[in-house]
């Protein structure tokens, strides 16, 4: 049986750690992945400023970034140009421009998943042609950078959910201004003309390496495990951030059980400052199902205990207490 899934990247003024995209099979959450690499097509359609051949080049660079900077175990192949619409369940994994009614959505990724195995059968990426786009090497004022947005959407295509490593300012009930972000997979894009999202951050790399482990990754990285509690009870959905005091790299995760348990993995060896904060810099449904009981009613706190992460192992277990707002 096949299951359809979809994810979006939102425009800056509006609104996992990495989270892997997954679903429940017999009571076990299974992360989705490609079993034998991605074979994709590019829609043979030009838009102002971006011929189809230039779109292909941006897509190939994005896949190359996920392979070279992310995980060498990521395998992709451009098959050819096609005259089909991406976003249609037709057995063809297509990437291309389509006009969308949503005035805040720059791109979205859809899937067909084998519900028995979690394997991806098909995945399409739609870029919203209602916006102005550019493939200029240094970016172009007033136009959104194709390579940056495609890099985010390819992350979804590979099985990654959103990272919460970013900061926004709430403008009104459904609009946010991006202040900064620490991962390509943060759900809100940089403004038009910005090309900063062509480069993966530590959190993006940890996420893709978890789904497609490169050789030796378990010997070269470590982890931190612990619990987030408030008044003796577990906190579900707390955002846990690890900051490497030597390199400045940030990795993050969420507490994903009723007991508040978290695992912060894929960390380079070193000493980390751990911060726990509520999920309040993007809408919760960018990360969790809308019916998830995420607790965001607490104050951010730094753990008084530093985490020492060894290569190929894990630091001491951490119990972090937060206080209600």
NUTOR-454249 format. One record per residue (C-alpha): x, y, z. Coordinates in steps of 0.2 Angstrom, whole numbers, plus 5000, padded with zeros to 4 digits. Layout:
XYZ...
REM end
This chain:
500050005000500650184996500550335007500550515000501550645010501950825007503050965015503251145011504551285012503751455017504251635011505151735024503851855030502551725034502651575040507850955068508750985077508350895062506750785061506650645050505050615040504150455046502550375050501850235061502050055055501349935068501650045083503450085077503850255069504850215053505950355044505750365025507250345014507750294996508350114996509450134980509650314977508650454969508250444950507450614945506850714930506750894927505150974919505551044902504851214906505651384906505151524918505751704917507551714922507751524923507751414908507551224911509351184908509851314921508551234933509451064930511151144934510451214951509651044955511250944951512251064962511051044976511150854976513050874975513050974991512050845000513250714994514950804997514550915012513250805019513450615017514350525004513050385005511750494996511650434978510750534964510550524945509750654933508850544920508150674908506950814904505050774904503450864899502550814915501950914930502850884946501650844961500650714951500750534957501350464940502850354945504050494939505050594952505050764944505650934949504951094941504051254941502151264944501051414948500351384966498851484974499851494990500651664991501851615005502451454998504051454988504251264986503451104992503950914991502750774989503050584991502350414988502950295002502850105003501850095020502649915023504449965022504550155023505450165006505150314995504350264978504150434971504550614976504150774967504750954970503651094965504451274964503051414964503251504947502151644954503751714962505251784953506751674952508651684948510051564946511351704946513051654954512951794967511051804968509951934961509052074970507152044971507251864965507351704975508851594973508351424965509851334971509551384989507651334989508051174980509351124992508051135006506751034996508050904991508350885010506450845011506650724996507950635005506850605020507350755032505950855041506251035047507551095059507051225072508751315072508151485068507551645076506051745070505051895076503151875076502352015066500551965068499451805070500251715055501751825049503551805055505051905050506651795049508051855060509251715058509451535055510651395059510151265046509551255028508151145034507351285045505551305038505751495033506751555019507951695018507351855008507451864990509251894983510051804998511051644993511651595011510651435010511751354997512851295011512351155023512551185042513051055055511251005059510850975041512350865040511950765055510250735049510650665032512050565039510850485051509750425036511150385024512650345036514350365027515750245031516450275048515150405054514750305070516650305075516850485071515350565080514550545097512950585106512050665121510550585129509450655143507750705149506850875150505650895165504551025172503950995190504450815189503450775173504150755156504150885143503650835125504250935110505651045119506951105107508651045114510151135106512051085108513351215105515151165102516151285112517751255101516951265084515351365086514351225077512551195083511551035083509851015089508450885092506750875102506150785117505150655108504250555122503050585136504550565148505450705140506850595133507950665120509450605110510650735102511650635089512850655075513950775086515850805082516850765098517050905110516251005124514551065122513351195130511651125131510151245130508251195131506951315123505151305119504651285100504051465097505051525081503951445068502251365068502151195077501351105062503051145053503751005064502450895072500650835068499350965072498650855086500350825094500350885113501950995111502351095127502951265124502451345140504151355149505651465150507251435140508651375151510451325149511051165157512251195172513151035166514251035151514150885139515850805135515550705119516850575114517050505097516050345094515150365111514050465122514250595136513450575153511550565154510850745157509250785167508750965163507351055173506351195165505151315174503451365167503251535160
REM end
